Amino acid sequence: YFWFEENDIPSLPWMSLKGADPIQVEKFFRLYPKVVVKPDVGQGGWGIQAFAWEAFSVWWKKKKREGDESYLIQPLVSS
């Protein structure tokens, strides 16, 4: 995603969860009520999940307790 931004190539908005401010994450959800959560490092599709705020907040608290915050969020694009 950094490469896309550096080269001025359009991409979906995204936010890293590593060290993210919970208020900023909640604001992201206000703009995009459903998001896709992806691991920071490509896993060939493994670990990608879609969430609305309620389910995400439970998932994120668990991941933070485990020390596993290497994820990013993007708006869910549905057809």
Biopython code that builds the backbone (N, CA, C, O; Angstrom):
import numpy as np
from Bio.PDB.StructureBuilder import StructureBuilder

atoms = [
    (1, "TYR", "N", (0.819, -1.193, 0.000)),
    (1, "TYR", "CA", (0.000, 0.000, 0.000)),
    (1, "TYR", "C", (0.858, 1.249, 0.000)),
    (1, "TYR", "O", (0.514, 2.252, -0.627)),
    (2, "PHE", "N", (1.984, 1.182, 0.712)),
    (2, "PHE", "CA", (2.870, 2.343, 0.694)),
    (2, "PHE", "C", (3.369, 2.604, -0.722)),
    (2, "PHE", "O", (3.475, 3.757, -1.140)),
    (3, "TRP", "N", (3.672, 1.550, -1.454)),
    (3, "TRP", "CA", (4.150, 1.703, -2.832)),
    (3, "TRP", "C", (3.098, 2.385, -3.699)),
    (3, "TRP", "O", (3.419, 3.278, -4.482)),
    (4, "PHE", "N", (1.843, 1.966, -3.559)),
    (4, "PHE", "CA", (0.767, 2.600, -4.311)),
    (4, "PHE", "C", (0.698, 4.097, -4.000)),
    (4, "PHE", "O", (0.590, 4.925, -4.904)),
    (5, "GLU", "N", (0.761, 4.428, -2.712)),
    (5, "GLU", "CA", (0.690, 5.833, -2.325)),
    (5, "GLU", "C", (1.885, 6.626, -2.850)),
    (5, "GLU", "O", (1.727, 7.732, -3.368)),
    (6, "GLU", "N", (3.070, 6.058, -2.713)),
    (6, "GLU", "CA", (4.275, 6.740, -3.187)),
    (6, "GLU", "C", (4.240, 6.982, -4.685)),
    (6, "GLU", "O", (4.806, 7.968, -5.158)),
    (7, "ASN", "N", (3.595, 6.114, -5.438)),
    (7, "ASN", "CA", (3.541, 6.228, -6.886)),
    (7, "ASN", "C", (2.222, 6.814, -7.380)),
    (7, "ASN", "O", (1.905, 6.745, -8.568)),
    (8, "ASP", "N", (1.460, 7.393, -6.454)),
    (8, "ASP", "CA", (0.211, 8.079, -6.773)),
    (8, "ASP", "C", (-0.757, 7.200, -7.573)),
    (8, "ASP", "O", (-1.382, 7.648, -8.534)),
    (9, "ILE", "N", (-0.862, 5.935, -7.149)),
    (9, "ILE", "CA", (-1.782, 4.987, -7.776)),
    (9, "ILE", "C", (-2.972, 4.820, -6.828)),
    (9, "ILE", "O", (-2.780, 4.489, -5.658)),
    (10, "PRO", "N", (-4.184, 5.041, -7.305)),
    (10, "PRO", "CA", (-5.352, 4.947, -6.419)),
    (10, "PRO", "C", (-5.509, 3.555, -5.800)),
    (10, "PRO", "O", (-5.316, 2.536, -6.463)),
    (11, "SER", "N", (-5.856, 3.543, -4.539)),
    (11, "SER", "CA", (-6.163, 2.291, -3.844)),
    (11, "SER", "C", (-7.193, 2.606, -2.770)),
    (11, "SER", "O", (-7.444, 3.770, -2.457)),
    (12, "LEU", "N", (-7.779, 1.571, -2.219)),
    (12, "LEU", "CA", (-8.755, 1.766, -1.152)),
    (12, "LEU", "C", (-8.079, 2.358, 0.080)),
    (12, "LEU", "O", (-6.900, 2.102, 0.325)),
    (13, "PRO", "N", (-8.819, 3.148, 0.856)),
    (13, "PRO", "CA", (-8.264, 3.634, 2.118)),
    (13, "PRO", "C", (-7.926, 2.442, 3.011)),
    (13, "PRO", "O", (-8.560, 1.391, 2.915)),
    (14, "TRP", "N", (-6.933, 2.605, 3.873)),
    (14, "TRP", "CA", (-6.559, 1.531, 4.781)),
    (14, "TRP", "C", (-5.966, 2.128, 6.039)),
    (14, "TRP", "O", (-5.575, 3.295, 6.066)),
    (15, "MET", "N", (-5.903, 1.311, 7.081)),
    (15, "MET", "CA", (-5.332, 1.741, 8.354)),
    (15, "MET", "C", (-4.635, 0.562, 8.995)),
    (15, "MET", "O", (-5.195, -0.531, 9.076)),
    (16, "SER", "N", (-3.429, 0.778, 9.446)),
    (16, "SER", "CA", (-2.699, -0.265, 10.167)),
    (16, "SER", "C", (-3.226, -0.340, 11.594)),
    (16, "SER", "O", (-3.513, 0.691, 12.202)),
    (17, "LEU", "N", (-3.357, -1.538, 12.129)),
    (17, "LEU", "CA", (-3.811, -1.711, 13.507)),
    (17, "LEU", "C", (-2.651, -1.741, 14.492)),
    (17, "LEU", "O", (-2.867, -1.663, 15.701)),
    (18, "LYS", "N", (-1.435, -1.853, 13.997)),
    (18, "LYS", "CA", (-0.261, -1.913, 14.880)),
    (18, "LYS", "C", (-0.092, -0.552, 15.564)),
    (18, "LYS", "O", (0.245, 0.441, 14.919)),
    (19, "GLY", "N", (-0.327, -0.525, 16.863)),
    (19, "GLY", "CA", (-0.209, 0.702, 17.638)),
    (19, "GLY", "C", (-1.278, 1.735, 17.331)),
    (19, "GLY", "O", (-1.113, 2.910, 17.659)),
    (20, "ALA", "N", (-2.367, 1.319, 16.710)),
    (20, "ALA", "CA", (-3.421, 2.249, 16.308)),
    (20, "ALA", "C", (-4.165, 2.806, 17.514)),
    (20, "ALA", "O", (-4.377, 2.116, 18.511)),
    (21, "ASP", "N", (-4.552, 4.065, 17.399)),
    (21, "ASP", "CA", (-5.371, 4.729, 18.406)),
    (21, "ASP", "C", (-6.802, 4.199, 18.276)),
    (21, "ASP", "O", (-7.396, 4.305, 17.204)),
    (22, "PRO", "N", (-7.360, 3.637, 19.339)),
    (22, "PRO", "CA", (-8.724, 3.085, 19.256)),
    (22, "PRO", "C", (-9.765, 4.084, 18.747)),
    (22, "PRO", "O", (-10.713, 3.691, 18.068)),
    (23, "ILE", "N", (-9.600, 5.362, 19.066)),
    (23, "ILE", "CA", (-10.554, 6.368, 18.603)),
    (23, "ILE", "C", (-10.476, 6.511, 17.084)),
    (23, "ILE", "O", (-11.504, 6.655, 16.422)),
    (24, "GLN", "N", (-9.270, 6.473, 16.529)),
    (24, "GLN", "CA", (-9.112, 6.564, 15.081)),
    (24, "GLN", "C", (-9.709, 5.341, 14.385)),
    (24, "GLN", "O", (-10.310, 5.457, 13.317)),
    (25, "VAL", "N", (-9.539, 4.178, 14.995)),
    (25, "VAL", "CA", (-10.115, 2.959, 14.424)),
    (25, "VAL", "C", (-11.638, 3.055, 14.429)),
    (25, "VAL", "O", (-12.289, 2.694, 13.449)),
    (26, "GLU", "N", (-12.201, 3.537, 15.526)),
    (26, "GLU", "CA", (-13.660, 3.688, 15.586)),
    (26, "GLU", "C", (-14.152, 4.699, 14.549)),
    (26, "GLU", "O", (-15.206, 4.498, 13.945)),
    (27, "LYS", "N", (-13.403, 5.781, 14.337)),
    (27, "LYS", "CA", (-13.766, 6.759, 13.298)),
    (27, "LYS", "C", (-13.739, 6.113, 11.913)),
    (27, "LYS", "O", (-14.590, 6.409, 11.074)),
    (28, "PHE", "N", (-12.764, 5.230, 11.668)),
    (28, "PHE", "CA", (-12.685, 4.523, 10.391)),
    (28, "PHE", "C", (-13.967, 3.726, 10.174)),
    (28, "PHE", "O", (-14.520, 3.712, 9.074)),
    (29, "PHE", "N", (-14.433, 3.066, 11.228)),
    (29, "PHE", "CA", (-15.669, 2.281, 11.136)),
    (29, "PHE", "C", (-16.898, 3.158, 10.928)),
    (29, "PHE", "O", (-17.875, 2.710, 10.329)),
    (30, "ARG", "N", (-16.868, 4.384, 11.405)),
    (30, "ARG", "CA", (-17.997, 5.283, 11.163)),
    (30, "ARG", "C", (-18.076, 5.655, 9.689)),
    (30, "ARG", "O", (-19.164, 5.831, 9.141)),
    (31, "LEU", "N", (-16.914, 5.773, 9.053)),
    (31, "LEU", "CA", (-16.890, 6.050, 7.616)),
    (31, "LEU", "C", (-17.215, 4.805, 6.802)),
    (31, "LEU", "O", (-17.891, 4.878, 5.777)),
    (32, "TYR", "N", (-16.723, 3.660, 7.274)),
    (32, "TYR", "CA", (-16.879, 2.389, 6.553)),
    (32, "TYR", "C", (-17.415, 1.347, 7.540)),
    (32, "TYR", "O", (-16.625, 0.708, 8.236)),
    (33, "PRO", "N", (-18.737, 1.159, 7.617)),
    (33, "PRO", "CA", (-19.342, 0.284, 8.629)),
    (33, "PRO", "C", (-18.908, -1.179, 8.574)),
    (33, "PRO", "O", (-18.967, -1.874, 9.588)),
    (34, "LYS", "N", (-18.477, -1.654, 7.414)),
    (34, "LYS", "CA", (-17.954, -3.023, 7.314)),
    (34, "LYS", "C", (-16.568, -2.945, 6.699)),
    (34, "LYS", "O", (-16.338, -2.246, 5.712)),
    (35, "VAL", "N", (-15.644, -3.689, 7.318)),
    (35, "VAL", "CA", (-14.256, -3.654, 6.848)),
    (35, "VAL", "C", (-13.733, -5.059, 6.607)),
    (35, "VAL", "O", (-14.295, -6.055, 7.064)),
    (36, "VAL", "N", (-12.636, -5.093, 5.873)),
    (36, "VAL", "CA", (-11.873, -6.319, 5.680)),
    (36, "VAL", "C", (-10.614, -6.170, 6.516)),
    (36, "VAL", "O", (-9.953, -5.133, 6.469)),
    (37, "VAL", "N", (-10.279, -7.203, 7.281)),
    (37, "VAL", "CA", (-9.055, -7.223, 8.084)),
    (37, "VAL", "C", (-8.086, -8.167, 7.405)),
    (37, "VAL", "O", (-8.427, -9.309, 7.095)),
    (38, "LYS", "N", (-6.859, -7.679, 7.174)),
    (38, "LYS", "CA", (-5.842, -8.472, 6.481)),
    (38, "LYS", "C", (-4.558, -8.465, 7.291)),
    (38, "LYS", "O", (-4.241, -7.464, 7.933)),
    (39, "PRO", "N", (-3.813, -9.568, 7.274)),
    (39, "PRO", "CA", (-2.484, -9.549, 7.897)),
    (39, "PRO", "C", (-1.588, -8.561, 7.162)),
    (39, "PRO", "O", (-1.713, -8.395, 5.948)),
    (40, "ASP", "N", (-0.675, -7.897, 7.896)),
    (40, "ASP", "CA", (0.263, -6.956, 7.283)),
    (40, "ASP", "C", (1.108, -7.620, 6.203)),
    (40, "ASP", "O", (1.351, -7.042, 5.144)),
    (41, "VAL", "N", (1.543, -8.819, 6.480)),
    (41, "VAL", "CA", (2.379, -9.544, 5.530)),
    (41, "VAL", "C", (1.495, -10.534, 4.791)),
    (41, "VAL", "O", (0.699, -11.245, 5.405)),
    (42, "GLY", "N", (1.635, -10.580, 3.480)),
    (42, "GLY", "CA", (0.803, -11.468, 2.670)),
    (42, "GLY", "C", (0.844, -12.907, 3.144)),
    (42, "GLY", "O", (1.912, -13.458, 3.408)),
    (43, "GLN", "N", (-0.312, -13.499, 3.247)),
    (43, "GLN", "CA", (-0.438, -14.887, 3.698)),
    (43, "GLN", "C", (-1.149, -15.725, 2.645)),
    (43, "GLN", "O", (-1.658, -16.803, 2.952)),
    (44, "GLY", "N", (-1.191, -15.245, 1.417)),
    (44, "GLY", "CA", (-1.879, -15.987, 0.367)),
    (44, "GLY", "C", (-3.379, -16.088, 0.600)),
    (44, "GLY", "O", (-4.010, -17.066, 0.199)),
    (45, "GLY", "N", (-3.948, -15.078, 1.247)),
    (45, "GLY", "CA", (-5.385, -15.082, 1.515)),
    (45, "GLY", "C", (-5.756, -15.597, 2.891)),
    (45, "GLY", "O", (-6.896, -15.418, 3.320)),
    (46, "TRP", "N", (-4.824, -16.233, 3.599)),
    (46, "TRP", "CA", (-5.115, -16.735, 4.946)),
    (46, "TRP", "C", (-5.252, -15.564, 5.908)),
    (46, "TRP", "O", (-4.493, -14.598, 5.832)),
    (47, "GLY", "N", (-6.211, -15.651, 6.801)),
    (47, "GLY", "CA", (-6.366, -14.648, 7.845)),
    (47, "GLY", "C", (-7.187, -13.438, 7.452)),
    (47, "GLY", "O", (-7.354, -12.528, 8.265)),
    (48, "ILE", "N", (-7.706, -13.396, 6.232)),
    (48, "ILE", "CA", (-8.532, -12.267, 5.809)),
    (48, "ILE", "C", (-9.955, -12.498, 6.295)),
    (48, "ILE", "O", (-10.541, -13.557, 6.071)),
    (49, "GLN", "N", (-10.503, -11.479, 6.970)),
    (49, "GLN", "CA", (-11.845, -11.588, 7.527)),
    (49, "GLN", "C", (-12.604, -10.293, 7.311)),
    (49, "GLN", "O", (-11.992, -9.234, 7.170)),
    (50, "ALA", "N", (-13.917, -10.360, 7.285)),
    (50, "ALA", "CA", (-14.770, -9.172, 7.184)),
    (50, "ALA", "C", (-15.515, -9.001, 8.504)),
    (50, "ALA", "O", (-15.985, -9.971, 9.099)),
    (51, "PHE", "N", (-15.613, -7.751, 8.949)),
    (51, "PHE", "CA", (-16.245, -7.467, 10.233)),
    (51, "PHE", "C", (-17.074, -6.192, 10.177)),
    (51, "PHE", "O", (-16.769, -5.269, 9.422)),
    (52, "ALA", "N", (-18.130, -6.155, 10.989)),
    (52, "ALA", "CA", (-18.790, -4.919, 11.376)),
    (52, "ALA", "C", (-18.186, -4.549, 12.736)),
    (52, "ALA", "O", (-17.473, -5.361, 13.325)),
    (53, "TRP", "N", (-18.454, -3.355, 13.239)),
    (53, "TRP", "CA", (-17.781, -2.848, 14.433)),
    (53, "TRP", "C", (-17.889, -3.780, 15.648)),
    (53, "TRP", "O", (-16.884, -4.049, 16.307)),
    (54, "GLU", "N", (-19.076, -4.266, 15.944)),
    (54, "GLU", "CA", (-19.276, -5.056, 17.166)),
    (54, "GLU", "C", (-18.375, -6.291, 17.184)),
    (54, "GLU", "O", (-17.683, -6.540, 18.171)),
    (55, "ALA", "N", (-18.382, -7.051, 16.115)),
    (55, "ALA", "CA", (-17.562, -8.270, 16.050)),
    (55, "ALA", "C", (-16.078, -7.912, 15.988)),
    (55, "ALA", "O", (-15.248, -8.594, 16.588)),
    (56, "PHE", "N", (-15.746, -6.847, 15.264)),
    (56, "PHE", "CA", (-14.348, -6.440, 15.157)),
    (56, "PHE", "C", (-13.777, -6.062, 16.517)),
    (56, "PHE", "O", (-12.665, -6.463, 16.858)),
    (57, "SER", "N", (-14.537, -5.291, 17.295)),
    (57, "SER", "CA", (-14.004, -4.831, 18.582)),
    (57, "SER", "C", (-13.673, -6.005, 19.504)),
    (57, "SER", "O", (-12.680, -5.953, 20.230)),
    (58, "VAL", "N", (-14.479, -7.052, 19.486)),
    (58, "VAL", "CA", (-14.190, -8.255, 20.280)),
    (58, "VAL", "C", (-12.934, -8.936, 19.743)),
    (58, "VAL", "O", (-12.050, -9.311, 20.512)),
    (59, "TRP", "N", (-12.858, -9.094, 18.421)),
    (59, "TRP", "CA", (-11.692, -9.726, 17.774)),
    (59, "TRP", "C", (-10.415, -8.948, 18.074)),
    (59, "TRP", "O", (-9.386, -9.542, 18.398)),
    (60, "TRP", "N", (-10.478, -7.611, 17.965)),
    (60, "TRP", "CA", (-9.292, -6.774, 18.148)),
    (60, "TRP", "C", (-8.795, -6.823, 19.587)),
    (60, "TRP", "O", (-7.587, -6.886, 19.819)),
    (61, "LYS", "N", (-9.702, -6.796, 20.551)),
    (61, "LYS", "CA", (-9.290, -6.895, 21.964)),
    (61, "LYS", "C", (-8.537, -8.192, 22.200)),
    (61, "LYS", "O", (-7.522, -8.206, 22.896)),
    (62, "LYS", "N", (-9.029, -9.280, 21.624)),
    (62, "LYS", "CA", (-8.356, -10.577, 21.773)),
    (62, "LYS", "C", (-6.964, -10.535, 21.145)),
    (62, "LYS", "O", (-5.997, -11.002, 21.746)),
    (63, "LYS", "N", (-6.860, -9.975, 19.936)),
    (63, "LYS", "CA", (-5.569, -9.902, 19.252)),
    (63, "LYS", "C", (-4.586, -9.035, 20.031)),
    (63, "LYS", "O", (-3.403, -9.362, 20.116)),
    (64, "LYS", "N", (-5.066, -7.934, 20.597)),
    (64, "LYS", "CA", (-4.189, -7.056, 21.381)),
    (64, "LYS", "C", (-3.666, -7.778, 22.618)),
    (64, "LYS", "O", (-2.492, -7.644, 22.965)),
    (65, "ARG", "N", (-4.532, -8.543, 23.285)),
    (65, "ARG", "CA", (-4.095, -9.317, 24.461)),
    (65, "ARG", "C", (-3.015, -10.318, 24.081)),
    (65, "ARG", "O", (-2.088, -10.570, 24.851)),
    (66, "GLU", "N", (-3.147, -10.893, 22.872)),
    (66, "GLU", "CA", (-2.172, -11.879, 22.397)),
    (66, "GLU", "C", (-0.904, -11.221, 21.862)),
    (66, "GLU", "O", (0.068, -11.912, 21.558)),
    (67, "GLY", "N", (-0.900, -9.886, 21.745)),
    (67, "GLY", "CA", (0.248, -9.178, 21.197)),
    (67, "GLY", "C", (0.363, -9.306, 19.687)),
    (67, "GLY", "O", (1.445, -9.129, 19.127)),
    (68, "ASP", "N", (-0.740, -9.611, 19.032)),
    (68, "ASP", "CA", (-0.758, -9.834, 17.584)),
    (68, "ASP", "C", (-1.561, -8.725, 16.905)),
    (68, "ASP", "O", (-2.754, -8.877, 16.640)),
    (69, "GLU", "N", (-0.880, -7.598, 16.626)),
    (69, "GLU", "CA", (-1.570, -6.466, 16.021)),
    (69, "GLU", "C", (-1.109, -6.205, 14.594)),
    (69, "GLU", "O", (-1.318, -5.106, 14.081)),
    (70, "SER", "N", (-0.501, -7.161, 13.950)),
    (70, "SER", "CA", (0.049, -6.960, 12.607)),
    (70, "SER", "C", (-1.011, -7.145, 11.530)),
    (70, "SER", "O", (-0.916, -8.037, 10.687)),
    (71, "TYR", "N", (-2.011, -6.292, 11.576)),
    (71, "TYR", "CA", (-3.113, -6.344, 10.622)),
    (71, "TYR", "C", (-3.411, -4.943, 10.120)),
    (71, "TYR", "O", (-3.000, -3.951, 10.722)),
    (72, "LEU", "N", (-4.130, -4.877, 9.011)),
    (72, "LEU", "CA", (-4.638, -3.602, 8.525)),
    (72, "LEU", "C", (-6.100, -3.782, 8.177)),
    (72, "LEU", "O", (-6.568, -4.898, 7.953)),
    (73, "ILE", "N", (-6.822, -2.661, 8.135)),
    (73, "ILE", "CA", (-8.232, -2.695, 7.774)),
    (73, "ILE", "C", (-8.471, -1.840, 6.541)),
    (73, "ILE", "O", (-7.796, -0.836, 6.312)),
    (74, "GLN", "N", (-9.439, -2.263, 5.761)),
    (74, "GLN", "CA", (-9.879, -1.551, 4.565)),
    (74, "GLN", "C", (-11.389, -1.666, 4.479)),
    (74, "GLN", "O", (-11.971, -2.595, 5.039)),
    (75, "PRO", "N", (-12.034, -0.733, 3.783)),
    (75, "PRO", "CA", (-13.484, -0.850, 3.599)),
    (75, "PRO", "C", (-13.815, -2.136, 2.830)),
    (75, "PRO", "O", (-13.089, -2.536, 1.919)),
    (76, "LEU", "N", (-14.906, -2.759, 3.210)),
    (76, "LEU", "CA", (-15.389, -3.935, 2.488)),
    (76, "LEU", "C", (-16.096, -3.456, 1.226)),
    (76, "LEU", "O", (-17.007, -2.630, 1.290)),
    (77, "VAL", "N", (-15.678, -3.969, 0.102)),
    (77, "VAL", "CA", (-16.312, -3.627, -1.166)),
    (77, "VAL", "C", (-17.215, -4.795, -1.539)),
    (77, "VAL", "O", (-16.753, -5.923, -1.715)),
    (78, "SER", "N", (-18.498, -4.513, -1.656)),
    (78, "SER", "CA", (-19.421, -5.580, -2.020)),
    (78, "SER", "C", (-20.041, -5.242, -3.370)),
    (78, "SER", "O", (-20.150, -4.077, -3.752)),
    (79, "SER", "N", (-20.440, -6.279, -4.071)),
    (79, "SER", "CA", (-21.018, -6.062, -5.411)),
    (79, "SER", "C", (-22.505, -5.883, -5.359)),
    (79, "SER", "O", (-23.140, -5.691, -6.396)),
]
sb = StructureBuilder()
sb.init_structure("model")
sb.init_model(0)
sb.init_chain("A")
sb.init_seg("    ")
for serial, (resi, resn, name, xyz) in enumerate(atoms, 1):
    if name == "N":
        sb.init_residue(resn, " ", resi, " ")
    sb.init_atom(name, np.array(xyz, "f"), 0.0, 1.0, " ", f" {name:<3s}", serial, name[0])
structure = sb.get_structure()
